[in-house]
Amino acid sequence: MNSLVIVNFKRFGDIYTTSHLIQSVKTQNPHCKIAMVVFSEFEQAAKNINGVDEVYSISRKRISSLLKNKIFNNAKALEEVHQLAQNITRGNWTELFNMSNDVFGTYFCSYLKSREPRLTLYGTSVNKNKTINFSNEFATIFNDVITNRENSPLHFQDCYHSILGVTRTDSDQKLKLSPRYNELARTQIQQLKQTAGENSRVIAIQLKTSDVNKELPYLTMRNLIAFLKEDTSIVPLILFAPIQEERELAARINKEFGNSLITVEADLAAVGSVLNNVDLLVTPDTVIKHIADLAGTKVLEISLGPSPFLKQGPLTSGSAVITDRISDRNFRVSHYRTNIIKTRLKAKDVYEAVKFIMNDGYIPSLDKGLSLYLATEDSMGTRYDIVAGDVPWNKEIDRIASRYFIGQTTRKFHLDEIKTAISNFPVEARKNWSTSQKERAAAILKDLLSTLRMLAKMKNNAGAAGDFISSLDKLLNHCTGDDLMALPVLFFRAKVENIQAADRRDSINQTEKLLYELKSHIQRAYDVCKSVETDKATTTDTKTAVTNGYTL
Amino acid sequence: MNYEIRTSKTGLPVPVVNDVLLHSIYDPQREAENFINSNQHQFENKRKFLVLGLGFGYHIARMEALLQESKKPYRIFVIEPVKQVAKDFITERPVRFTENVTILTGENIQEFYTNEGLINFLLDSPGMIAHPASFNLHKNFFTNFLRYETGTDASSMLNSVTNESIKQYLKDSCKTSWGEMVHDINLSPSFTSPEDYLVLALSSLASDTGTEQKGGL
């Protein structure tokens, strides 16, 4: 890899987390030049990432105004985006990654590729004939699986790495820290620990996010701080950003504790130094969570409301995510325009999760309807295993089984790697899930064989094309399920829609080949069902595996 | 149009248009100070202002004095429909502006909106201050200025860009309007020009779906 442009038209959190990928690329390709393309609102965040040689930006606000305000002309917006693209192509970059994977970013990357055909494009793009191209299976997974499923089998970061074909690498260069701030934070936090006792831990608590629906209710937050404050082994440290709303909230909470809390006002440039020196961060889904991750600090993520679940969770091993049972959550942002957030999470549950992270062997006791997941590692990257609480087994088994299938399809991935995850699944639940998936497999195979028959008919009779297309459509409808069996069909669809054939005969041959590949993938998914269902090492029942059990 | 310049009690020149005094005939500077003070809330968050009406600039000088207090950069654009007023202001120089103030004058509203500097300024969502005497005197002009809508037709689009390859693309692809062009690209089985990608990219941004992480492209 000589030089890489990463297009990322996302917000702060996503910009910061690009650092994971950039450090991996730099470790494996030390001479690779890297540029980022971002909205100018986040330009400074991109510039703060180690290893970024150049940042191209365009103002989203300005482009939106040009497009939406009738005193301006859309053509002007076109001219400005064109100018951005020209600036990028002048850089003679060799590789391009569509990390945005949204409509704007995908068309923009496709434009760059059409202007500079020598660019190698990673991720999703649209070709001249308006079909979607995926650079590999992981680009398909990213576009069709993990962005659509409520509980993703893969972490975004691992998917990004696999799209680009680089291995995730640990590095202490992920976060650009100011030596002065870092030393100041280190000294002060050390002093706090010395005062509190030898084995004390400093736990930072992030109060706010940009979305009130992702936050703990005020009383829960206050009670959590009370629990932490009462625990003599813990020093709670209240984090807030230098904006009026957060200052007022921190002051309000502090007042309830007789102004005895340690509060830290830190902007994005300084907060990394604080997080680099604490033992744990307790936070809702916010950019601060990602910065802690870059610092290698453990995180307890409180996942509420529309926060993406297990997709961009904490990466540092030993971190955890506490949530309402996934089947009780609503992830649609639009839902919260008319509904207030409902959560069963209480301060005591979060405190239990804190104790679980901080103390080896501690078995947390959560209230009904809550789940606790632990970040762990396998050869595909970060995996979240359920460690306590209530679990919707079907979704959970499917998540881990889908991961196993993706691992088997794309690399050498052994059942042993997910044994600890599936050992939590009760035998009966595994059997139920497997039965439903096998029924799905049978239905897909039936439609697949019908499609193969129609294809054979079409070989000798061009008039049978209509029947073939109908049967192919029926087969592709199986993509719609958000389960294991949808995966082989999604992979098939991505390939069949992009057949580049010399003539009709070539097209038929390639389609036939892909249909047989689908058949073998269905067989593989079927084998995954059997493995998960019958694995002898996994005979534990609900009560021993998960603290509170589960009501089937 | 009747136009003359009178002198206030404090000795400062005051323009009079169609018998309307654009500033106080007693003390224009005191009047400007009161006016700006009564709009103080507007200056708390913004550093860019569009002023409707120049007169002889007493209110703008006062604005500058206030904005300079915080020592942060600021910018002011002034719209004055009567060229003679602007011309006499420059001749008389009753107050002086810094280089942060730009005066645009003329009666052709469309021409204002071809001014690149003004467009860039307006894109930053400036605050707006209407000089009461000027605004009331030229109510129609300023109302039309504020309600101006650029055309989405092909010729308006061509006029608003300078890049030659974009001009050529619009000539080739935009037969009637932006909306029609987007429609044509969507209906076409393939892209005929690379710029088609950018049009669809912008179209997604306009509908606010462009950067949602939804997948399923």
Chai-1 contact restraints between the chains, C-beta under 6 A:
chainA,res_idxA,chainB,res_idxB,connection_type,confidence,min_distance_angstrom,max_distance_angstrom,comment,restraint_id
A,F9,B,T211,contact,1.0,0.0,6.0,A-B,restraint_1
A,R62,B,L123,contact,1.0,0.0,6.0,A-B,restraint_2
A,S65,B,L123,contact,1.0,0.0,6.0,A-B,restraint_3
A,L67,B,A206,contact,1.0,0.0,6.0,A-B,restraint_4
A,K70,B,E149,contact,1.0,0.0,6.0,A-B,restraint_5
A,I71,B,Y148,contact,1.0,0.0,6.0,A-B,restraint_6
A,I71,B,T150,contact,1.0,0.0,6.0,A-B,restraint_7
A,N73,B,T150,contact,1.0,0.0,6.0,A-B,restraint_8
A,N73,B,M157,contact,1.0,0.0,6.0,A-B,restraint_9
A,N73,B,S160,contact,1.0,0.0,6.0,A-B,restraint_10
A,N74,B,W178,contact,1.0,0.0,6.0,A-B,restraint_11
A,A75,B,M157,contact,1.0,0.0,6.0,A-B,restraint_12
A,A75,B,S160,contact,1.0,0.0,6.0,A-B,restraint_13
A,A75,B,V161,contact,1.0,0.0,6.0,A-B,restraint_14
A,K76,B,S160,contact,1.0,0.0,6.0,A-B,restraint_15
A,A77,B,L202,contact,1.0,0.0,6.0,A-B,restraint_16
A,L78,B,L198,contact,1.0,0.0,6.0,A-B,restraint_17
A,E79,B,V161,contact,1.0,0.0,6.0,A-B,restraint_18
A,E79,B,N163,contact,1.0,0.0,6.0,A-B,restraint_19
A,E79,B,I166,contact,1.0,0.0,6.0,A-B,restraint_20
A,V81,B,L198,contact,1.0,0.0,6.0,A-B,restraint_21
A,H82,B,I166,contact,1.0,0.0,6.0,A-B,restraint_22
A,D102,B,T211,contact,1.0,0.0,6.0,A-B,restraint_23
A,V103,B,S204,contact,1.0,0.0,6.0,A-B,restraint_24
A,V103,B,G210,contact,1.0,0.0,6.0,A-B,restraint_25
A,F104,B,A201,contact,1.0,0.0,6.0,A-B,restraint_26
A,F104,B,S204,contact,1.0,0.0,6.0,A-B,restraint_27
A,F104,B,L205,contact,1.0,0.0,6.0,A-B,restraint_28
A,F104,B,G210,contact,1.0,0.0,6.0,A-B,restraint_29
A,F104,B,T211,contact,1.0,0.0,6.0,A-B,restraint_30
A,T106,B,L217,contact,1.0,0.0,6.0,A-B,restraint_31
A,Y107,B,Y197,contact,1.0,0.0,6.0,A-B,restraint_32
A,Y107,B,L200,contact,1.0,0.0,6.0,A-B,restraint_33
A,Y107,B,A201,contact,1.0,0.0,6.0,A-B,restraint_34
A,F108,B,A201,contact,1.0,0.0,6.0,A-B,restraint_35
A,S110,B,Y197,contact,1.0,0.0,6.0,A-B,restraint_36
A,Y111,B,P194,contact,1.0,0.0,6.0,A-B,restraint_37
A,Y111,B,Y197,contact,1.0,0.0,6.0,A-B,restraint_38
A,Y111,B,L198,contact,1.0,0.0,6.0,A-B,restraint_39
A,S114,B,P194,contact,1.0,0.0,6.0,A-B,restraint_40
A,R115,B,P194,contact,1.0,0.0,6.0,A-B,restraint_41
A,T124,B,L217,contact,1.0,0.0,6.0,A-B,restraint_42
A,K128,B,S190,contact,1.0,0.0,6.0,A-B,restraint_43
A,K128,B,F191,contact,1.0,0.0,6.0,A-B,restraint_44
A,N129,B,S190,contact,1.0,0.0,6.0,A-B,restraint_45
A,I132,B,L217,contact,1.0,0.0,6.0,A-B,restraint_46
A,N143,B,G215,contact,1.0,0.0,6.0,A-B,restraint_47
A,N143,B,L217,contact,1.0,0.0,6.0,A-B,restraint_48
A,T147,B,Q213,contact,1.0,0.0,6.0,A-B,restraint_49
A,T147,B,G215,contact,1.0,0.0,6.0,A-B,restraint_50
A,N148,B,G215,contact,1.0,0.0,6.0,A-B,restraint_51
A,N148,B,G216,contact,1.0,0.0,6.0,A-B,restraint_52
